[in-house]
Amino acid sequence: MTTTPSTETKAGRLLAALRDDILSGRLAPGDPVDEVATAQGHEVSRTPVREALRALTSEGLLVPGPRRQLRVVDVSPEHRREVTSLRVALECTAAESACEHRTDDDLDRLRGLVSRQRREAKGGDVAAFLEADEAFHRALAEAAGMPTLLRLLDQLGAFVRLARLGQPTPQRHMVALAREHDHLVDLLEAGDGPALEAALAEHIRSTALRD
């Protein structure tokens, strides 16, 4: 297993920069990532570049291409379906536990994130809306008190973001998502685990279709 370099090292800072380039679309799916060019572009030696590229390959964000050249992963329709299925499995696993362990602070945090989503939707800020969307789903999982599952969701989150790249997010879609999130929090507050699990699964699947 590849060890992720510390953010205090050159390799760690480069890793964070390259990951952000990939997840923002500045490095597009299929783009080659060359060791020499990356070292020159970031004004570092090739040693931290190798460390960063190994970590990104381990995360699945870089894949081998022709002539052993690394390229940014291209999230195919089949990969999107896989990501959706994994999200449903992981997030729904947390639903019952979240209903048992959630606190008033958890509910307040989730309500606050929904309010933030509504503000961003009204202002038409898609990037900020999606950031709040990711934070909402993470907070819902955090309420379950399952740290291992949360780490798995964090790893999957990169592919969720990649799957959204280039997909339109109209205002009506943002408003609908915020409304669905409100319903999920209502079910969490009521402690209805089975209903929350069913609603969450439908929400994730329908969001994937809208994406």
C-alpha positions in Angstrom: 0.0 0.0 0.0 1.4 3.4 -1.0 1.9 5.8 2.0 0.5 9.3 1.4 3.2 11.9 1.8 2.8 14.5 4.5 1.5 17.9 3.5 4.6 19.4 5.1 6.8 17.8 2.5 7.4 18.9 -1.2 5.8 15.6 -2.3 2.7 16.2 -0.1 2.2 19.8 -1.3 2.6 18.6 -4.9 0.2 15.8 -4.3 -2.4 18.2 -3.0 -1.9 20.6 -6.0 -2.2 17.8 -8.6 -5.2 16.3 -6.9 -6.9 19.6 -6.9 -6.0 20.1 -10.6 -7.6 16.7 -11.4 -10.8 17.2 -9.3 -11.3 20.7 -10.6 -10.9 19.6 -14.2 -7.8 21.7 -14.9 -6.2 18.3 -15.7 -8.9 16.7 -17.8 -9.7 13.0 -18.1 -7.2 11.3 -20.3 -4.6 14.1 -20.0 -1.0 12.8 -19.7 0.9 13.6 -16.5 4.6 13.5 -17.3 7.2 13.2 -14.6 9.7 15.6 -16.2 7.2 18.2 -17.2 5.5 18.1 -13.8 8.9 18.6 -12.1 9.7 21.5 -14.3 6.3 23.1 -14.0 6.3 23.0 -10.2 10.0 23.7 -9.9 10.8 20.6 -7.9 13.1 17.6 -8.4 11.8 14.4 -9.8 11.9 12.6 -6.4 8.8 14.4 -4.9 7.1 14.1 -8.3 7.5 10.3 -8.2 6.1 10.2 -4.7 3.1 12.3 -5.6 2.4 10.3 -8.8 2.6 7.0 -6.9 0.1 8.3 -4.4 -2.3 9.5 -7.1 -2.0 6.2 -8.9 -2.8 4.4 -5.6 -5.9 6.5 -5.2 -7.0 5.6 -8.8 -6.8 9.2 -10.0 -4.0 8.4 -12.4 -3.9 5.2 -14.6 -1.3 3.7 -16.9 -1.7 4.7 -20.5 0.2 3.7 -23.7 3.9 3.3 -23.4 3.5 3.3 -19.5 2.6 7.0 -19.5 0.3 8.0 -16.7 -3.0 9.7 -17.6 -5.8 11.2 -15.6 -8.5 8.6 -15.0 -11.6 8.9 -17.3 -14.8 8.2 -15.4 -16.8 6.1 -17.9 -20.6 5.5 -17.6 -19.8 2.0 -16.2 -17.5 3.6 -13.6 -20.2 6.2 -12.7 -22.7 3.4 -12.1 -20.1 1.6 -9.9 -19.5 4.8 -7.9 -23.3 5.2 -7.4 -23.7 1.6 -6.2 -20.9 2.0 -3.7 -22.3 5.3 -2.4 -25.6 3.7 -1.8 -24.0 0.7 -0.1 -21.8 2.8 2.2 -24.0 5.7 3.0 -27.1 3.6 3.6 -25.0 1.4 5.9 -24.6 4.4 8.1 -28.3 5.4 8.2 -29.5 3.1 11.0 -26.5 3.9 13.2 -26.9 7.6 12.5 -30.5 7.4 13.8 -29.3 5.8 17.0 -26.3 8.0 17.7 -27.2 11.4 16.2 -27.0 14.4 18.5 -28.7 17.8 18.5 -25.4 19.2 17.2 -25.5 16.8 14.3 -29.0 18.0 13.4 -28.1 21.7 13.7 -25.0 21.2 11.5 -27.1 19.4 8.8 -29.8 22.0 8.9 -27.2 24.7 8.5 -25.7 23.0 5.5 -29.2 22.7 3.9 -29.7 26.5 4.5 -26.3 27.1 2.9 -27.3 25.1 -0.1 -30.4 27.1 -0.5 -28.5 30.3 -0.4 -26.0 29.1 -3.0 -28.8 27.8 -5.2 -30.5 31.2 -5.1 -27.2 32.9 -6.0 -26.5 30.4 -8.7 -23.1 29.4 -7.3 -22.8 25.8 -8.5 -19.3 25.2 -7.1 -20.2 26.4 -3.6 -23.5 24.5 -3.7 -21.7 21.2 -4.6 -19.2 21.9 -1.9 -22.0 22.2 0.6 -23.6 19.0 -0.9 -20.4 17.0 -0.2 -20.3 18.4 3.3 -23.9 17.4 3.9 -23.4 13.8 3.0 -20.2 13.6 5.0 -21.9 15.1 8.0 -24.7 12.6 7.7 -22.2 9.8 7.7 -20.3 11.3 10.6 -23.5 11.2 12.7 -23.3 7.4 12.5 -20.0 7.4 14.5 -18.4 4.9 12.1 -14.8 6.2 11.4 -13.8 3.4 9.0 -16.8 3.8 6.9 -16.1 7.6 6.8 -12.6 7.0 5.5 -14.0 4.8 2.7 -16.5 7.5 1.8 -13.7 10.1 1.7 -11.8 7.9 -0.7 -14.9 7.5 -2.9 -15.6 11.2 -2.8 -12.9 12.0 -5.3 -14.7 9.8 -7.9 -18.1 11.4 -7.0 -16.6 14.8 -7.8 -15.0 13.5 -11.0 -18.3 12.1 -12.2 -19.8 15.5 -11.9 -17.2 17.3 -14.0 -18.8 18.9 -17.0 -22.3 18.0 -16.0 -24.8 20.9 -15.9 -26.3 21.7 -12.5 -29.4 24.0 -13.2 -30.9 26.0 -10.4 -34.0 23.8 -10.2 -31.8 20.8 -9.7 -30.0 22.5 -6.8 -33.4 23.5 -5.2 -34.7 20.0 -5.5 -31.5 18.5 -3.9 -31.8 20.9 -0.9 -35.5 20.0 -0.5 -34.5 16.3 -0.5 -31.8 16.9 2.1 -34.3 18.6 4.3 -36.4 15.5 4.2 -33.4 13.3 5.0 -32.8 15.4 8.1 -36.4 15.1 9.1 -36.1 11.3 9.0 -32.9 11.4 10.9 -34.5 13.6 13.6 -37.4 11.2 13.8 -35.0 8.3 14.3 -36.6 6.3 11.5 -33.7 4.3 10.3 -35.5 2.1 7.6 -37.2 5.2 6.1 -33.9 7.2 6.1 -32.1 4.3 4.4 -34.7 4.0 1.7 -34.9 7.8 1.1 -31.1 8.1 1.0 -30.8 5.3 -1.5 -33.4 6.9 -3.8 -31.8 10.3 -3.4 -28.3 9.1 -4.4 -29.6 7.1 -7.4 -31.8 10.0 -8.6 -28.9 12.5 -8.2 -26.7 10.2 -10.3 -29.3 10.2 -13.0 -29.7 14.0 -12.9 -25.9 14.4 -12.9 
